[in-house]
Amino acid sequence: MASFTLPPIHDNPDGGWGPSTSNLPEQFKFKDIPYAPYSKSDKLGRFADWNDSSVDSRGQPAVGLPQTQNLRGGGPGGRRGRDGGQAFGSGSASAFAYFHVEDESSFSLVDNKTAAPRRGGGFARGGRGGARGGTAYNTTRGGMQRGGRGGFAGRGGNNQRGGRRGWRDWDKNNRTRESSVVISPQWSMLEEIEFHRLAKLRLDVDDPVDLDSYGRLFAYEKSYDRITTKTERPLQLVDRIKYNTTTSDDPVIQELAAKNTATVYATDVILSVLMCAPRSVYPWDIVIVREGNNLFFDKRDGGPFDTVTVNENAADPPQDPAPPNPNNPAEKAAAPELPSINSATSLSLEATYINQNFGFQSVVENPPPAPVDFAHPNPFYGPDETDPLASCGYRYRVFDLGVTEDEDVKICVRTEVDAYTPGAGGSPRDGHGLVTIRALNEFDPRAQGAGGAPDWRAKLDSQRGAVVATEMKNNSCKLAKWTVQSVLAGADLMKIGYISRAAPRDNTRHVILSTASMRPTEFAGQLNVSLANGWGIVRTVTDMCMKMPEGKYVLVKDPNKPVIRLYAVPLATFTGEDDEGDDFDEEGLLQE
């Protein structure tokens, strides 16, 4: 008699779909369960194809069907691992792959051959060398690619991901600058403004009003305009006195403030830093004192305003050596090394020395032509002084910062000029033929921080434009500040000397290679310096400080970010009269 035996039923008391695999024998646990290896990075065409005919029982492509290739690289079978083996989850003809079986007559192939490079757009080195690590330069994406074994490749340039890294690129991101002033815990931050917001400000200011003039000017020596690299002239050490007094200590400004001549009082050095703030990279700080309805913009003694920067805007500017790690006893106990002559601090002191002596040397002190005395003598030269004064003239000028006719916001600026050009068609006392003198310095084109500057002795006479363009890029902030100072002073010409070391490894002897003359307003256009933007920044800072109560404030540029911050500080800060003498030094800074 026929009979039928029921197969064993494996119940799943926990619920869910299908029987419980825990009750199945080991040899039948995964029997008849469709599975295909997968990778999380694979793109799914369809979830599953239970009737997939693209593979046979052995997992190989069926006869008559093309073997598919994963779009993510390698050859047939999909992606390859680093060791050349097949990556997990990229089996040939995966069960999750999607195949379009319909015939479309409109389908056409796309030419995927490498396009020939455009004329003037680089070159490719082919043949055996290119296949075995030769160099291939591709400008389709603005970068440089090197193919073959042992080469480098990048989509967007040398320093981007996948590109070739330059000298010590791994260390550039870790370099941090210290603030120009130590932020005390007693200070309270009031405002913070990013540079991109400052760059959008604009205020048109009319011509200034001259109040008074002080000092004595010598004539500029025109023979310095004819110096070339073949007739270089040594830079001399000239012993002269030139004052750089801050705003509050100026006796003339004190008299003008007593008469309520203006609302804001500053010097051209301080004002130029504020007007060119979006270009600055190095840290700086301005002390702002509000007394009644007056604002005084001051600098600290020994602060960043007393020195000249070098290659501040270069891609890899000069760096100071890192301080010893206080947590490492070996570094802390080691004797401090002498700073390199090409460090940021050493180059700044060298540039300051060059600027002063070049200005002292390039004027005619013995008549003819005779020196020109302004309306009043030098206000900072005391009767007990015996050292000779440098050629310097101070012009006190008032600029109207009012937006409307009803606003009474004026700024009084002490400007400086260094010399005058004889025969300019007017008297220097009336503002004709005034000259400012500055100097650019070359230290070592092969040193770190040179910014790709060409050799001046080889290029200055034949390719001056290349030298000027490099200096405009590496010293954008410094040149902008010099130009703004010349415009504020009403100078007709700005003389810039090109001074290099006599030997690259000796920072004590220098030679004058050339001198350039330029008009400040025209040079401002070449540098893309907007005076209207600078005045807008000054007016914004003025309004911000006038909203605060009377007291002392510090405007600090962040050492590593394009940001300025306004802090409220105690009145005794930077004066040496702090009550807590144990915690602060004579300048009001926190001691370590």
C-alpha positions in Angstrom: 0.0 0.0 0.0 1.4 3.4 -1.0 2.3 5.6 1.9 3.6 9.2 2.3 6.0 10.2 5.1 6.1 13.8 6.2 9.5 15.4 6.2 10.8 16.7 9.6 9.6 20.2 10.3 12.1 22.4 12.2 9.9 24.8 14.2 11.1 28.3 15.0 9.5 29.3 18.3 11.3 32.7 18.2 9.3 33.8 15.2 10.7 35.3 12.1 10.8 34.0 8.5 11.8 30.5 7.8 13.0 27.8 10.2 15.5 28.3 12.8 19.0 27.5 11.6 20.1 26.7 15.1 18.1 23.5 15.0 19.5 22.3 11.6 22.3 19.9 11.4 25.7 21.5 10.7 25.9 20.1 7.2 22.5 21.5 6.2 22.7 24.9 8.0 23.5 27.0 4.8 22.2 24.6 2.2 20.2 26.1 -0.7 20.6 29.7 0.7 21.5 32.0 -2.2 24.6 34.1 -1.3 27.0 36.2 -3.3 30.0 38.0 -1.9 29.6 41.8 -1.8 31.6 44.9 -0.9 30.1 48.0 0.7 31.6 50.1 -2.0 29.9 48.2 -4.8 26.9 49.8 -6.6 23.8 47.6 -6.6 21.9 47.1 -9.8 19.2 44.9 -8.4 18.8 43.2 -5.1 18.9 39.6 -6.3 18.4 37.6 -9.4 17.3 34.1 -8.4 17.3 33.1 -12.1 20.7 34.5 -13.0 21.9 32.8 -16.2 25.0 34.8 -16.6 27.0 32.3 -14.5 27.0 28.5 -14.6 27.1 26.1 -11.7 30.8 26.7 -11.2 30.4 30.5 -10.9 32.1 31.1 -14.3 30.5 33.3 -17.0 28.1 31.4 -19.1 29.0 30.7 -22.7 28.0 33.4 -25.1 27.8 36.1 -22.5 30.5 38.8 -22.2 32.5 38.9 -19.1 31.7 42.1 -17.2 34.3 44.4 -15.7 33.9 46.4 -12.6 33.9 50.2 -13.3 36.1 50.8 -10.2 39.3 49.6 -11.8 41.4 46.5 -12.4 40.6 44.0 -15.1 37.9 41.4 -15.5 36.5 40.5 -12.2 36.4 44.0 -10.6 38.7 45.8 -8.2 42.1 44.5 -7.3 43.7 44.7 -3.9 47.0 46.3 -3.1 48.8 42.9 -3.5 47.3 42.3 -6.9 44.7 39.8 -5.7 41.0 40.1 -6.0 39.4 42.5 -3.6 36.6 41.1 -1.3 33.1 41.4 -2.7 34.1 42.0 -6.3 33.7 38.6 -7.9 33.3 38.3 -11.6 29.8 38.7 -12.8 28.3 39.4 -9.4 24.8 38.2 -8.8 23.9 41.8 -8.0 25.1 43.2 -11.3 22.4 44.6 -13.7 22.4 43.7 -17.4 20.3 45.6 -19.9 19.0 42.9 -22.3 16.8 45.1 -24.5 18.2 46.1 -27.9 18.3 49.8 -28.5 19.2 51.0 -32.0 20.1 54.4 -30.7 23.0 53.1 -28.7 26.4 54.3 -29.8 29.9 54.1 -28.5 31.7 57.1 -27.1 35.3 57.7 -28.0 37.4 57.5 -24.9 40.8 58.0 -26.4 43.1 60.4 -24.7 42.8 63.8 -26.4 45.9 65.4 -27.8 47.3 68.2 -25.7 46.5 71.7 -26.8 49.2 73.9 -28.2 51.2 75.5 -25.4 49.6 73.4 -22.8 52.4 71.1 -21.7 54.0 68.0 -23.0 54.1 64.3 -22.4 57.1 62.1 -22.5 56.1 58.8 -24.0 57.8 55.6 -25.1 59.7 53.4 -22.8 60.6 56.2 -20.4 57.0 57.2 -19.9 56.0 53.6 -19.3 58.7 53.0 -16.7 58.4 56.1 -14.5 58.9 58.8 -17.1 57.4 62.3 -16.5 54.1 63.3 -18.1 52.8 66.9 -17.5 49.1 67.4 -17.9 47.5 70.8 -17.7 43.9 69.8 -18.3 43.2 70.4 -14.6 45.9 72.8 -13.8 48.1 70.3 -12.1 51.1 68.2 -12.9 51.0 64.4 -13.2 53.7 61.9 -13.4 52.8 58.4 -14.6 54.6 55.1 -14.4 56.3 53.3 -11.6 57.6 55.4 -8.8 55.9 58.6 -10.0 53.3 60.8 -8.6 49.8 61.8 -9.8 47.4 64.4 -8.7 44.3 66.0 -10.0 44.7 69.5 -8.8 48.4 70.4 -8.4 51.5 69.4 -6.5 50.3 70.2 -3.0 46.8 68.7 -3.3 45.8 65.2 -2.4 47.5 62.7 -4.5 50.1 65.3 -5.8 53.7 65.6 -5.1 54.5 67.2 -1.8 57.1 69.9 -1.7 60.0 70.5 0.7 58.8 69.9 4.3 55.2 70.2 3.3 54.4 67.8 6.2 55.7 70.4 8.6 54.0 73.5 7.2 50.6 72.8 8.6 52.1 72.3 12.1 53.8 75.7 12.1 52.0 78.2 14.4 52.9 81.8 15.2 52.8 83.3 18.6 50.6 86.4 19.2 52.3 89.8 19.2 51.0 90.3 22.7 50.0 87.8 25.4 46.3 87.8 26.0 45.7 88.2 29.7 42.8 86.5 31.5 41.8 89.9 32.7 41.1 91.0 29.2 37.5 90.7 27.8 36.9 90.2 24.1 34.3 92.6 22.7 34.3 92.2 18.9 35.7 89.9 16.3 35.8 90.7 12.6 37.0 88.4 9.8 39.1 89.8 7.0 36.6 88.9 4.3 34.2 91.3 5.9 36.8 94.0 6.1 37.5 93.7 2.4 33.9 94.7 1.6 34.1 98.0 3.3 34.4 101.2 1.4 34.5 105.0 2.2 35.5 107.8 -0.2 37.5 110.5 1.6 38.2 114.0 0.2 41.6 115.6 0.1 43.1 116.4 3.6 43.6 119.7 5.2 47.2 120.5 6.2 47.5 121.8 9.8 51.2 122.3 10.3 54.7 120.9 9.4 57.8 120.2 11.4 61.4 119.1 10.8 64.1 119.6 8.2 64.5 117.9 4.8 67.6 117.3 2.7 67.6 116.8 -1.1 67.6 113.4 -2.6 70.8 112.3 -4.3 69.8 111.7 -7.9 73.0 109.7 -8.6 71.3 106.7 -6.8 68.9 106.5 -9.7 71.7 105.6 -12.1 73.1 102.7 -10.1 73.1 99.3 -11.8 74.3 95.9 -10.9 77.6 96.7 -12.8 78.1 99.9 -10.7 76.8 98.7 -7.4 77.5 100.9 -4.4 78.1 99.7 -0.8 75.6 100.4 1.9 77.1 102.6 4.5 76.4 102.8 8.2 75.3 106.4 8.9 74.8 107.5 12.5 71.6 109.7 12.6 68.7 110.1 14.9 65.1 109.5 13.7 62.2 109.4 16.0 59.2 107.0 15.8 57.2 108.3 18.7 53.7 106.9 19.4 50.6 109.0 19.1 49.9 109.8 22.7 53.5 110.9 23.4 53.5 113.4 20.5 53.4 116.9 22.0 51.9 118.3 18.8 49.0 115.9 18.8 48.4 116.6 22.5 48.0 120.3 21.7 45.7 119.5 18.8 43.6 117.2 21.0 43.2 119.9 23.6 41.7 122.1 20.9 39.3 119.2 19.7 40.8 119.4 16.3 39.7 115.9 15.4 38.0 112.8 16.8 40.7 110.2 16.0 44.5 110.7 16.3 47.1 108.3 14.8 50.4 108.2 12.9 50.8 107.1 9.3 52.7 103.9 10.4 49.8 102.8 12.6 47.1 103.9 10.2 48.7 102.1 7.3 48.7 98.8 9.2 45.0 99.2 9.9 44.1 100.2 6.3 46.1 97.2 4.9 44.9 94.7 7.5 43.4 92.2 5.0 46.8 91.7 3.5 48.6 91.1 6.8 49.8 87.6 7.8 52.0 88.3 10.7 50.4 89.2 14.1 50.2 92.8 15.2 48.3 94.9 17.8 47.1 98.5 18.2 46.5 100.1 21.6 43.4 102.3 21.5 42.6 104.8 24.2 39.3 106.6 24.5 39.4 109.9 26.4 36.1 111.6 26.2 35.2 111.9 22.6 38.7 111.4 21.4 40.4 108.2 20.2 44.2 107.6 20.2 45.7 104.8 18.2 49.0 103.9 19.8 51.8 101.3 19.4 53.8 99.5 22.0 57.5 100.1 22.5 59.3 97.2 20.9 56.2 96.0 19.1 55.8 94.9 15.5 55.6 98.5 14.2 59.3 99.2 14.9 60.6 96.6 12.5 60.1 95.7 8.8 58.8 92.3 7.7 60.4 90.2 5.0 58.4 88.0 2.6 55.4 88.1 4.8 53.0 87.1 2.0 55.2 84.3 0.4 53.8 80.8 0.1 56.4 79.6 2.5 57.6 82.7 4.5 60.7 82.7 6.7 60.2 80.9 10.0 61.7 81.2 13.4 63.1 78.1 15.1 60.5 76.3 17.3 61.0 77.0 21.0 62.1 74.1 23.2 59.5 71.7 24.5 59.0 72.5 28.2 57.9 68.8 28.8 61.1 67.5 27.3 63.9 67.8 29.9 66.6 67.2 27.3 65.4 70.1 25.1 64.9 72.4 28.1 68.3 71.8 29.5 70.1 72.2 26.2 71.9 75.5 25.5 69.9 77.8 23.2 71.2 77.8 19.6 72.1 81.0 17.9 69.3 82.1 15.5 69.9 81.6 11.8 70.6 84.7 9.8 67.7 83.7 7.5 65.1 83.3 10.3 62.1 85.6 10.4 63.4 87.7 13.3 66.9 88.0 12.0 65.7 89.0 8.5 63.3 91.6 10.1 66.1 93.3 12.0 68.3 93.2 8.9 65.6 94.8 6.8 65.0 97.5 9.4 68.7 98.3 9.5 68.8 98.5 5.6 65.8 100.8 5.4 67.1 103.3 7.9 70.7 103.5 6.5 69.6 103.6 2.9 67.3 106.6 3.7 70.2 108.3 5.6 72.7 107.6 2.8 70.7 108.6 -0.2 70.3 112.3 0.7 72.6 115.3 0.2 73.5 116.8 3.6 76.2 119.2 2.3 74.8 122.0 0.1 74.2 122.6 -2.6 71.3 122.0 -2.7 70.4 123.5 0.6 68.2 121.7 3.2 64.6 122.9 3.6 63.2 123.8 7.0 59.6 123.4 7.6 57.5 125.8 9.6 58.7 124.4 13.0 61.7 122.5 14.1 61.6 118.8 15.0 59.3 118.5 18.0 61.1 115.4 19.4 64.7 116.8 19.3 65.5 118.0 22.8 68.0 120.8 23.6 70.3 118.3 25.2 70.7 116.2 22.1 74.0 116.4 20.3 73.7 113.7 17.7 72.8 114.9 14.2 69.2 114.5 13.1 68.2 112.5 10.0 66.4 114.1 7.1 62.7 113.9 8.1 59.7 116.1 7.8 56.4 115.7 9.8 53.1 116.9 8.2 50.0 116.9 10.4 47.0 116.4 8.2 43.2 116.0 8.9 41.0 113.7 6.9 37.2 114.0 7.1 35.6 110.5 7.6 32.0 111.7 7.7 29.5 109.9 5.5 27.1 112.8 5.6 27.5 116.5 6.0 26.1 116.4 9.5 28.6 113.9 10.8 31.7 115.3 12.4 34.2 112.4 12.3 37.7 113.5 11.5 41.1 111.9 11.9 44.4 113.7 12.5 47.4 111.9 11.1 51.1 112.6 11.6 52.7 111.7 8.3 56.4 111.6 7.4 58.5 112.3 4.4 62.2 111.6 4.0 63.6 114.0 1.4 62.7 116.3 -1.5 63.6 116.5 -5.1 65.1 119.9 -6.1 63.6 121.7 -9.1 60.1 120.1 -8.7 58.3 123.3 -9.6 57.4 124.4 -6.1 58.6 124.6 -2.5 58.6 121.5 -0.3 57.0 123.6 2.4 53.9 123.7 0.2 54.0 120.0 -0.5 55.8 119.9 -3.8 58.6 117.5 -4.6 58.3 115.4 -1.4 59.9 112.0 -1.4 59.6 108.9 0.7 62.5 106.4 0.7 62.2 102.7 1.3 64.3 99.6 0.5 63.7 96.0 -0.5 66.4 93.5 0.6 67.6 90.2 -0.9 69.1 87.7 1.5 69.7 84.3 -0.2 67.6 83.1 -3.2 68.3 79.5 -2.3 67.3 79.8 1.4 64.0 78.7 2.9 61.5 81.6 2.7 63.0 83.3 -0.4 59.7 82.8 -2.1 61.1 81.9 -5.5 62.8 85.3 -5.9 65.2 85.4 -8.9 68.9 86.4 -8.5 68.8 90.2 -8.5 72.4 90.5 -9.9 71.4 88.4 -12.9 67.8 89.7 -13.5 67.5 93.2 -12.1 68.9 95.0 -15.2 67.6 92.7 -17.9 64.3 91.5 -16.4 63.3 94.0 -13.8 59.6 93.2 -14.3 60.1 89.7 -13.0 61.9 91.0 -9.9 59.2 93.5 -9.2 56.4 91.0 -9.8 58.0 88.6 -7.3 58.4 91.3 -4.7 54.8 92.4 -5.2 53.7 88.8 -4.5 56.0 88.0 -1.5 55.8 91.5 0.1 52.3 92.5 -0.8 51.5 93.8 2.7 54.7 95.7 3.2 54.6 97.4 -0.2 50.9 98.3 0.3 51.7 99.9 3.7 54.6 101.9 2.2 52.3 103.1 -0.6 49.6 104.1 1.8 52.1 106.0 4.0 53.3 107.9 0.9 49.8 108.8 -0.2 48.8 110.0 3.3 51.9 112.2 3.4 51.2 113.7 0.0 54.5 112.6 -1.4 55.1 113.0 -5.2 57.6 110.1 -5.5 58.5 107.0 -3.6 62.1 105.7 -4.0 62.6 102.0 -3.5 66.2 100.7 -3.3 67.1 97.1 -4.2 69.8 96.1 -1.7 71.4 92.7 -1.5 74.0 91.1 0.7 77.6 91.3 -0.4 77.8 87.5 0.3 74.7 85.3 0.9 76.0 84.1 4.2 77.0 87.5 5.6 74.2 89.7 6.9 76.5 92.6 7.9 77.7 93.8 4.5 75.3 95.0 1.8 75.4 96.6 -1.6 72.9 98.9 -3.4 72.1 97.3 -6.8 69.5 99.7 -8.1 66.8 102.3 -7.2 63.3 102.6 -8.7 61.1 105.7 -8.7 57.3 105.5 -8.8 54.4 107.7 -8.1 52.4 106.4 -5.0 48.9 106.7 -6.6 50.0 104.8 -9.7 51.8 102.2 -7.7 48.7 101.7 -5.5 46.8 100.8 -8.7 49.5 98.2 -9.7 49.3 96.7 -6.2 45.5 96.7 -6.3 45.5 98.8 -3.1 42.1 100.5 -2.5 42.3 103.6 -0.3 38.5 103.6 -0.1 38.6 100.2 1.4 41.2 101.3 3.9 39.2 104.3 5.0 36.2 102.1 5.4 38.1 99.9 7.8 39.3 102.9 9.8 35.7 104.2 10.0 34.4 100.8 11.1 37.0 100.5 13.9 36.3 104.1 14.9 32.5 103.5 15.2 33.1 100.2 17.1 35.4 101.9 19.7 33.1 105.0 20.0 30.3 102.7 21.2 32.4 101.6 24.1 32.9 103.4 27.3 36.0 105.4 28.1 39.0 103.2 28.8 41.8 101.3 27.1 41.4 98.7 24.3 43.7 96.5 22.2 43.0 95.6 18.6 44.8 92.3 18.0 45.4 90.4 14.8 45.2 86.7 15.3 48.6 85.1 14.7 47.3 82.2 12.6 43.8 83.3 11.3 42.6 86.2 9.2 40.7 87.7 12.1 41.1 90.8 14.3 39.7 91.0 17.8 39.0 93.9 20.1 39.8 93.5 23.8 39.0 95.7 26.8 42.1 95.9 29.0 42.8 97.6 32.3 44.1 101.2 32.1 47.4 100.3 33.7 48.2 97.7 30.9 51.5 98.4 29.1 52.4 101.2 31.6 54.2 99.3 34.4 51.7 100.4 37.0 49.8 97.2 37.5 48.6 96.4 41.0 49.5 92.8 40.6 53.2 93.2 40.1 53.8 89.5 40.8 51.8 88.3 37.8 52.7 91.0 35.2 56.0 92.4 33.9 56.9 96.0 33.3 54.9 96.1 30.0 51.7 94.7 31.5 52.2 91.3 29.9 51.6 88.1 31.7 54.8 86.4 32.9 55.3 82.7 32.3 
